[in-house]
Amino acid sequence: MNERARSLGNKVVKCERSQIDFDIAVIAAGASQNYYGIQGAESTFAINTLEETIKARRFIEDRNPERIMIIGSGLTGVEVASVLAESLDASTYVIEARDRLLPQFSQQTSHLVESALARKGVNVLTSVQVSEVKEDCILFSDGVRLDCDMAIWTAGLKPPDFVENLELPKNQGWILVDNYLRASFDVFAIGR
Ligand SMILES: Cc1cc2nc3c(=O)[nH]c(=O)nc-3n(C[C@H](O)[C@H](O)[C@H](O)COP(=O)(O)OP(=O)(O)OC[C@H]3O[C@@H](n4cnc5c(N)ncnc54)[C@H](O)[C@@H]3O)c2cc1C
């Protein structure tokens, strides 16, 4: 069913075109991109949905970009950089605000992955904060500007709009659940 849930409560899910009564609801609405309010970031490419990934792929095939910036070096950013470096002649950059790649993992993992990317020719820039994304370049908070033909945003996720509007217990916007994934008496939440 091509339908979007808008709100949930009092045993009913209200959708765009219909509403459905429930005894138990399970929320599995995933996540959306977090652009942190950075100017121009929303116009970058993303690969967190199939549609967005196809759009990025078409751009690469049609425009053959020579300089590709991947903003964010979590698992997604690192994987995208690795695949692009293997399959394209483009100069590929990974840009990370923290002081190392994969900052959520151990230092040893970061170093191993950084070496692997370097062997593939990926340029890794750490401790740099993107302040604005323009069509042909990226600007950093220290005033540096790097030209690019394509920017791909992999810098973080946030709860989807649907979850933002729900009145359930939350931690930093994400639904809080107990050990049984229960968020309230009749609502469970899973996934991300
Ligand atoms: C490039 C990439 C590589 C990855 N590789 C791995 C991997 O190797 N291993 C791994 O474990 N994980 C991987 N992941 C992460 C994995 O894809 C996610 O953890 C997983 O998809 C989350 O599942 P989910 O069901 O919570 O959310 P999603 O898969 O995002 O599904 C949520 C669904 O809910 C729908 N939805 C949202 N809001 C509404 C609404 N209001 N009404 C109705 N429907 C709605 C969305 O359209 C979507 O179809 C990868 C992610 C990326 C981007």
The ligand as a MOL file (V3000), in Angstrom:
LIG
                    3D

  0  0  0     0  0            999 V3000
M  V30 BEGIN CTAB
M  V30 COUNTS 53 58 0 0 0
M  V30 BEGIN ATOM
M  V30 1 C 25.0640 2.2230 1.9790 0
M  V30 2 C 24.5290 1.4590 3.1630 0
M  V30 3 C 25.0470 0.2270 3.4580 0
M  V30 4 C 24.5800 -0.4940 4.5540 0
M  V30 5 N 25.1290 -1.7020 4.7980 0
M  V30 6 C 24.6750 -2.4260 5.8360 0
M  V30 7 C 25.1960 -3.7110 6.1140 0
M  V30 8 O 26.0670 -4.2060 5.4040 0
M  V30 9 N 24.7200 -4.3910 7.1930 0
M  V30 10 C 23.7330 -3.8770 7.9810 0
M  V30 11 O 23.3150 -4.5400 8.9420 0
M  V30 12 N 23.2200 -2.6520 7.7440 0
M  V30 13 C 23.6550 -1.9240 6.6930 0
M  V30 14 N 23.1230 -0.6770 6.4580 0
M  V30 15 C 22.1200 -0.1390 7.3870 0
M  V30 16 C 20.7490 -0.7330 7.0900 0
M  V30 17 O 20.3810 -0.4190 5.7630 0
M  V30 18 C 19.7580 -0.1020 8.0670 0
M  V30 19 O 20.2020 -0.3470 9.3720 0
M  V30 20 C 18.3970 -0.7270 7.8720 0
M  V30 21 O 17.9030 -0.4750 6.5770 0
M  V30 22 C 17.4180 -0.1300 8.8790 0
M  V30 23 O 16.2170 -0.8390 8.7090 0
M  V30 24 P 14.8540 -0.1960 9.1260 0
M  V30 25 O 13.7980 -1.1870 8.7680 0
M  V30 26 O 14.9200 0.3000 10.5130 0
M  V30 27 O 14.6880 1.1190 8.2430 0
M  V30 28 P 14.5700 1.2810 6.6660 0
M  V30 29 O 15.2340 0.1810 5.9390 0
M  V30 30 O 14.9970 2.6850 6.3950 0
M  V30 31 O 13.0080 1.1410 6.4000 0
M  V30 32 C 12.0850 2.1040 6.8840 0
M  V30 33 C 10.9130 2.1300 5.9260 0
M  V30 34 O 9.8730 2.8800 6.5130 0
M  V30 35 C 9.2820 3.7160 5.5420 0
M  V30 36 N 8.6740 4.8680 6.2260 0
M  V30 37 C 9.2940 5.8900 6.8540 0
M  V30 38 N 8.4080 6.7590 7.3750 0
M  V30 39 C 7.1880 6.2620 7.0690 0
M  V30 40 C 5.8680 6.7080 7.3180 0
M  V30 41 N 5.6060 7.8410 7.9830 0
M  V30 42 N 4.8340 5.9590 6.8610 0
M  V30 43 C 5.0780 4.8010 6.1890 0
M  V30 44 N 6.3060 4.3540 5.9030 0
M  V30 45 C 7.3520 5.0640 6.3510 0
M  V30 46 C 10.4430 4.1100 4.6510 0
M  V30 47 O 9.9650 4.5390 3.3840 0
M  V30 48 C 11.2330 2.7960 4.6000 0
M  V30 49 O 10.8010 1.9800 3.5340 0
M  V30 50 C 23.5610 0.0520 5.3660 0
M  V30 51 C 23.0230 1.3080 5.0540 0
M  V30 52 C 23.5070 2.0070 3.9760 0
M  V30 53 C 22.9230 3.3740 3.6660 0
M  V30 END ATOM
M  V30 BEGIN BOND
M  V30 1 1 1 2
M  V30 2 1 2 3
M  V30 3 2 2 52
M  V30 4 2 3 4
M  V30 5 1 4 5
M  V30 6 1 4 50
M  V30 7 2 5 6
M  V30 8 1 6 7
M  V30 9 1 6 13
M  V30 10 2 7 8
M  V30 11 1 7 9
M  V30 12 1 9 10
M  V30 13 2 10 11
M  V30 14 1 10 12
M  V30 15 2 12 13
M  V30 16 1 13 14
M  V30 17 1 14 15
M  V30 18 1 14 50
M  V30 19 1 15 16
M  V30 20 1 16 17
M  V30 21 1 16 18
M  V30 22 1 18 19
M  V30 23 1 18 20
M  V30 24 1 20 21
M  V30 25 1 20 22
M  V30 26 1 22 23
M  V30 27 1 23 24
M  V30 28 2 24 25
M  V30 29 1 24 26
M  V30 30 1 24 27
M  V30 31 1 27 28
M  V30 32 2 28 29
M  V30 33 1 28 30
M  V30 34 1 28 31
M  V30 35 1 31 32
M  V30 36 1 32 33
M  V30 37 1 33 34
M  V30 38 1 33 48
M  V30 39 1 34 35
M  V30 40 1 35 36
M  V30 41 1 35 46
M  V30 42 1 36 37
M  V30 43 1 36 45
M  V30 44 2 37 38
M  V30 45 1 38 39
M  V30 46 1 39 40
M  V30 47 2 39 45
M  V30 48 1 40 41
M  V30 49 2 40 42
M  V30 50 1 42 43
M  V30 51 2 43 44
M  V30 52 1 44 45
M  V30 53 1 46 47
M  V30 54 1 46 48
M  V30 55 1 48 49
M  V30 56 2 50 51
M  V30 57 1 51 52
M  V30 58 1 52 53
M  V30 END BOND
M  V30 END CTAB
M  END
